[in-house]
Amino acid sequence: MTVPEENRPKTDPADVTPDRREDEPPRPPGGTGRTLREALEEAHVRPDDYAEE
């Protein structure tokens, strides 16, 4: 059984929401024109991270 949204306990908003990781250099605003492969490499995503079904 589910609880209607209006009856769910509310959480307090976070005081600080980081927009990036501290160990990463700041990125320029807007699109950078990089390819999907470059974006995945930058995000450290590898094909081995996913199982084939």
Biopython code that builds the backbone (N, CA, C, O; Angstrom):
import numpy as np
from Bio.PDB.StructureBuilder import StructureBuilder

atoms = [
    (1, "MET", "N", (0.845, -1.169, 0.000)),
    (1, "MET", "CA", (0.000, 0.000, 0.000)),
    (1, "MET", "C", (0.897, 1.241, 0.000)),
    (1, "MET", "O", (1.928, 1.264, 0.672)),
    (2, "THR", "N", (0.510, 2.253, -0.741)),
    (2, "THR", "CA", (1.315, 3.463, -0.803)),
    (2, "THR", "C", (0.685, 4.571, 0.019)),
    (2, "THR", "O", (-0.510, 4.541, 0.313)),
    (3, "VAL", "N", (1.487, 5.533, 0.382)),
    (3, "VAL", "CA", (1.024, 6.675, 1.166)),
    (3, "VAL", "C", (0.872, 7.863, 0.230)),
    (3, "VAL", "O", (1.801, 8.177, -0.515)),
    (4, "PRO", "N", (-0.269, 8.527, 0.250)),
    (4, "PRO", "CA", (-0.428, 9.710, -0.604)),
    (4, "PRO", "C", (0.653, 10.744, -0.290)),
    (4, "PRO", "O", (1.084, 10.881, 0.855)),
    (5, "GLU", "N", (1.077, 11.462, -1.316)),
    (5, "GLU", "CA", (2.171, 12.417, -1.156)),
    (5, "GLU", "C", (1.889, 13.449, -0.063)),
    (5, "GLU", "O", (2.795, 13.824, 0.681)),
    (6, "GLU", "N", (0.663, 13.901, 0.039)),
    (6, "GLU", "CA", (0.355, 14.920, 1.042)),
    (6, "GLU", "C", (0.451, 14.387, 2.476)),
    (6, "GLU", "O", (0.511, 15.174, 3.420)),
    (7, "ASN", "N", (0.468, 13.058, 2.648)),
    (7, "ASN", "CA", (0.577, 12.466, 3.975)),
    (7, "ASN", "C", (1.998, 12.006, 4.318)),
    (7, "ASN", "O", (2.244, 11.523, 5.423)),
    (8, "ARG", "N", (2.923, 12.155, 3.380)),
    (8, "ARG", "CA", (4.299, 11.729, 3.631)),
    (8, "ARG", "C", (5.012, 12.754, 4.498)),
    (8, "ARG", "O", (4.746, 13.951, 4.396)),
    (9, "PRO", "N", (5.922, 12.282, 5.356)),
    (9, "PRO", "CA", (6.686, 13.242, 6.159)),
    (9, "PRO", "C", (7.574, 14.099, 5.253)),
    (9, "PRO", "O", (8.169, 13.593, 4.301)),
    (10, "LYS", "N", (7.657, 15.362, 5.547)),
    (10, "LYS", "CA", (8.441, 16.301, 4.758)),
    (10, "LYS", "C", (9.872, 16.338, 5.276)),
    (10, "LYS", "O", (10.113, 16.173, 6.472)),
    (11, "THR", "N", (10.810, 16.553, 4.379)),
    (11, "THR", "CA", (12.211, 16.677, 4.767)),
    (11, "THR", "C", (12.618, 18.132, 4.649)),
    (11, "THR", "O", (12.067, 18.885, 3.845)),
    (12, "ASP", "N", (13.588, 18.515, 5.460)),
    (12, "ASP", "CA", (14.101, 19.880, 5.395)),
    (12, "ASP", "C", (15.010, 20.016, 4.182)),
    (12, "ASP", "O", (15.741, 19.079, 3.861)),
    (13, "PRO", "N", (14.984, 21.154, 3.501)),
    (13, "PRO", "CA", (15.886, 21.338, 2.369)),
    (13, "PRO", "C", (17.337, 21.421, 2.848)),
    (13, "PRO", "O", (17.609, 21.847, 3.971)),
    (14, "ALA", "N", (18.238, 21.018, 2.002)),
    (14, "ALA", "CA", (19.659, 21.068, 2.352)),
    (14, "ALA", "C", (20.122, 22.521, 2.396)),
    (14, "ALA", "O", (19.695, 23.340, 1.583)),
    (15, "ASP", "N", (20.990, 22.830, 3.340)),
    (15, "ASP", "CA", (21.522, 24.182, 3.438)),
    (15, "ASP", "C", (22.459, 24.495, 2.285)),
    (15, "ASP", "O", (22.407, 25.580, 1.705)),
    (16, "VAL", "N", (23.317, 23.535, 1.958)),
    (16, "VAL", "CA", (24.278, 23.740, 0.882)),
    (16, "VAL", "C", (24.180, 22.562, -0.077)),
    (16, "VAL", "O", (24.258, 21.405, 0.338)),
    (17, "THR", "N", (24.009, 22.860, -1.349)),
    (17, "THR", "CA", (23.973, 21.834, -2.368)),
    (17, "THR", "C", (25.169, 22.031, -3.273)),
    (17, "THR", "O", (25.226, 23.017, -4.007)),
    (18, "PRO", "N", (26.133, 21.112, -3.240)),
    (18, "PRO", "CA", (27.303, 21.272, -4.092)),
    (18, "PRO", "C", (26.923, 21.092, -5.557)),
    (18, "PRO", "O", (26.157, 20.189, -5.894)),
    (19, "ASP", "N", (27.449, 21.940, -6.421)),
    (19, "ASP", "CA", (27.149, 21.816, -7.836)),
    (19, "ASP", "C", (28.232, 21.042, -8.576)),
    (19, "ASP", "O", (28.062, 20.717, -9.751)),
    (20, "ARG", "N", (29.336, 20.744, -7.913)),
    (20, "ARG", "CA", (30.387, 19.930, -8.510)),
    (20, "ARG", "C", (31.232, 19.336, -7.394)),
    (20, "ARG", "O", (31.132, 19.745, -6.237)),
    (21, "ARG", "N", (32.055, 18.376, -7.753)),
    (21, "ARG", "CA", (32.956, 17.775, -6.773)),
    (21, "ARG", "C", (34.122, 18.713, -6.525)),
    (21, "ARG", "O", (34.551, 19.438, -7.422)),
    (22, "GLU", "N", (34.632, 18.694, -5.304)),
    (22, "GLU", "CA", (35.714, 19.597, -4.938)),
    (22, "GLU", "C", (37.020, 19.275, -5.651)),
    (22, "GLU", "O", (37.829, 20.173, -5.883)),
    (23, "ASP", "N", (37.242, 18.000, -6.006)),
    (23, "ASP", "CA", (38.503, 17.621, -6.622)),
    (23, "ASP", "C", (38.534, 17.862, -8.136)),
    (23, "ASP", "O", (39.561, 17.630, -8.774)),
    (24, "GLU", "N", (37.419, 18.324, -8.718)),
    (24, "GLU", "CA", (37.370, 18.594, -10.152)),
    (24, "GLU", "C", (37.594, 20.078, -10.417)),
    (24, "GLU", "O", (37.122, 20.924, -9.658)),
    (25, "PRO", "N", (38.309, 20.394, -11.487)),
    (25, "PRO", "CA", (38.475, 21.811, -11.836)),
    (25, "PRO", "C", (37.138, 22.388, -12.319)),
    (25, "PRO", "O", (36.295, 21.633, -12.804)),
    (26, "PRO", "N", (36.926, 23.683, -12.202)),
    (26, "PRO", "CA", (35.666, 24.270, -12.670)),
    (26, "PRO", "C", (35.522, 24.129, -14.179)),
    (26, "PRO", "O", (36.501, 24.200, -14.922)),
    (27, "ARG", "N", (34.289, 23.930, -14.615)),
    (27, "ARG", "CA", (34.016, 23.765, -16.046)),
    (27, "ARG", "C", (33.523, 25.072, -16.635)),
    (27, "ARG", "O", (32.873, 25.860, -15.948)),
    (28, "PRO", "N", (33.827, 25.307, -17.897)),
    (28, "PRO", "CA", (33.296, 26.509, -18.541)),
    (28, "PRO", "C", (31.780, 26.391, -18.706)),
    (28, "PRO", "O", (31.271, 25.283, -18.879)),
    (29, "PRO", "N", (31.058, 27.494, -18.658)),
    (29, "PRO", "CA", (29.605, 27.434, -18.806)),
    (29, "PRO", "C", (29.205, 27.076, -20.237)),
    (29, "PRO", "O", (29.919, 27.380, -21.192)),
    (30, "GLY", "N", (28.051, 26.426, -20.361)),
    (30, "GLY", "CA", (27.518, 26.106, -21.680)),
    (30, "GLY", "C", (28.105, 24.843, -22.268)),
    (30, "GLY", "O", (28.891, 24.147, -21.625)),
    (31, "GLY", "N", (27.715, 24.556, -23.499)),
    (31, "GLY", "CA", (28.210, 23.372, -24.186)),
    (31, "GLY", "C", (29.673, 23.515, -24.549)),
    (31, "GLY", "O", (30.147, 24.609, -24.856)),
    (32, "THR", "N", (30.372, 22.413, -24.513)),
    (32, "THR", "CA", (31.797, 22.469, -24.805)),
    (32, "THR", "C", (32.119, 21.870, -26.161)),
    (32, "THR", "O", (33.265, 21.945, -26.606)),
    (33, "GLY", "N", (31.140, 21.279, -26.830)),
    (33, "GLY", "CA", (31.383, 20.698, -28.141)),
    (33, "GLY", "C", (32.108, 19.374, -28.083)),
    (33, "GLY", "O", (32.634, 18.919, -29.099)),
    (34, "ARG", "N", (32.150, 18.740, -26.923)),
    (34, "ARG", "CA", (32.841, 17.458, -26.823)),
    (34, "ARG", "C", (31.923, 16.346, -27.317)),
    (34, "ARG", "O", (30.702, 16.495, -27.369)),
    (35, "THR", "N", (32.536, 15.246, -27.672)),
    (35, "THR", "CA", (31.775, 14.102, -28.152)),
    (35, "THR", "C", (31.257, 13.297, -26.966)),
    (35, "THR", "O", (31.671, 13.501, -25.825)),
    (36, "LEU", "N", (30.348, 12.384, -27.262)),
    (36, "LEU", "CA", (29.811, 11.520, -26.207)),
    (36, "LEU", "C", (30.931, 10.696, -25.587)),
    (36, "LEU", "O", (30.959, 10.505, -24.371)),
    (37, "ARG", "N", (31.844, 10.212, -26.404)),
    (37, "ARG", "CA", (32.971, 9.428, -25.881)),
    (37, "ARG", "C", (33.804, 10.258, -24.919)),
    (37, "ARG", "O", (34.192, 9.770, -23.857)),
    (38, "GLU", "N", (34.087, 11.513, -25.280)),
    (38, "GLU", "CA", (34.861, 12.388, -24.403)),
    (38, "GLU", "C", (34.125, 12.657, -23.098)),
    (38, "GLU", "O", (34.738, 12.689, -22.031)),
    (39, "ALA", "N", (32.820, 12.849, -23.178)),
    (39, "ALA", "CA", (32.029, 13.106, -21.978)),
    (39, "ALA", "C", (32.041, 11.891, -21.052)),
    (39, "ALA", "O", (32.158, 12.039, -19.836)),
    (40, "LEU", "N", (31.921, 10.694, -21.620)),
    (40, "LEU", "CA", (31.948, 9.478, -20.805)),
    (40, "LEU", "C", (33.321, 9.265, -20.179)),
    (40, "LEU", "O", (33.419, 8.831, -19.031)),
    (41, "GLU", "N", (34.388, 9.568, -20.930)),
    (41, "GLU", "CA", (35.730, 9.447, -20.369)),
    (41, "GLU", "C", (35.922, 10.432, -19.217)),
    (41, "GLU", "O", (36.512, 10.093, -18.192)),
    (42, "GLU", "N", (35.419, 11.652, -19.395)),
    (42, "GLU", "CA", (35.533, 12.662, -18.339)),
    (42, "GLU", "C", (34.776, 12.235, -17.089)),
    (42, "GLU", "O", (35.206, 12.517, -15.971)),
    (43, "ALA", "N", (33.650, 11.556, -17.279)),
    (43, "ALA", "CA", (32.830, 11.095, -16.154)),
    (43, "ALA", "C", (33.349, 9.774, -15.582)),
    (43, "ALA", "O", (32.770, 9.240, -14.637)),
    (44, "HIS", "N", (34.435, 9.245, -16.149)),
    (44, "HIS", "CA", (35.027, 7.976, -15.702)),
    (44, "HIS", "C", (34.039, 6.823, -15.818)),
    (44, "HIS", "O", (33.977, 5.963, -14.939)),
    (45, "VAL", "N", (33.266, 6.804, -16.901)),
    (45, "VAL", "CA", (32.318, 5.724, -17.169)),
    (45, "VAL", "C", (32.971, 4.788, -18.181)),
    (45, "VAL", "O", (33.433, 5.226, -19.235)),
    (46, "ARG", "N", (33.005, 3.511, -17.859)),
    (46, "ARG", "CA", (33.631, 2.501, -18.705)),
    (46, "ARG", "C", (32.583, 1.450, -19.099)),
    (46, "ARG", "O", (31.625, 1.231, -18.357)),
    (47, "PRO", "N", (32.754, 0.805, -20.245)),
    (47, "PRO", "CA", (31.814, -0.248, -20.634)),
    (47, "PRO", "C", (31.741, -1.375, -19.611)),
    (47, "PRO", "O", (30.701, -2.018, -19.471)),
    (48, "ASP", "N", (32.849, -1.623, -18.888)),
    (48, "ASP", "CA", (32.852, -2.680, -17.885)),
    (48, "ASP", "C", (31.954, -2.361, -16.695)),
    (48, "ASP", "O", (31.651, -3.247, -15.897)),
    (49, "ASP", "N", (31.523, -1.100, -16.565)),
    (49, "ASP", "CA", (30.663, -0.713, -15.452)),
    (49, "ASP", "C", (29.251, -1.274, -15.597)),
    (49, "ASP", "O", (28.480, -1.266, -14.637)),
    (50, "TYR", "N", (28.907, -1.762, -16.791)),
    (50, "TYR", "CA", (27.553, -2.235, -17.052)),
    (50, "TYR", "C", (27.580, -3.675, -17.507)),
    (50, "TYR", "O", (28.432, -4.072, -18.303)),
    (51, "ALA", "N", (26.648, -4.454, -17.002)),
    (51, "ALA", "CA", (26.549, -5.855, -17.382)),
    (51, "ALA", "C", (25.674, -5.980, -18.627)),
    (51, "ALA", "O", (24.653, -5.302, -18.750)),
    (52, "GLU", "N", (26.078, -6.844, -19.537)),
    (52, "GLU", "CA", (25.259, -7.104, -20.723)),
    (52, "GLU", "C", (24.194, -8.128, -20.373)),
    (52, "GLU", "O", (24.449, -9.101, -19.664)),
    (53, "GLU", "N", (23.014, -7.892, -20.879)),
    (53, "GLU", "CA", (21.907, -8.825, -20.597)),
    (53, "GLU", "C", (21.516, -9.584, -21.812)),
    (53, "GLU", "O", (20.605, -10.410, -21.758)),
]
sb = StructureBuilder()
sb.init_structure("model")
sb.init_model(0)
sb.init_chain("A")
sb.init_seg("    ")
for serial, (resi, resn, name, xyz) in enumerate(atoms, 1):
    if name == "N":
        sb.init_residue(resn, " ", resi, " ")
    sb.init_atom(name, np.array(xyz, "f"), 0.0, 1.0, " ", f" {name:<3s}", serial, name[0])
structure = sb.get_structure()
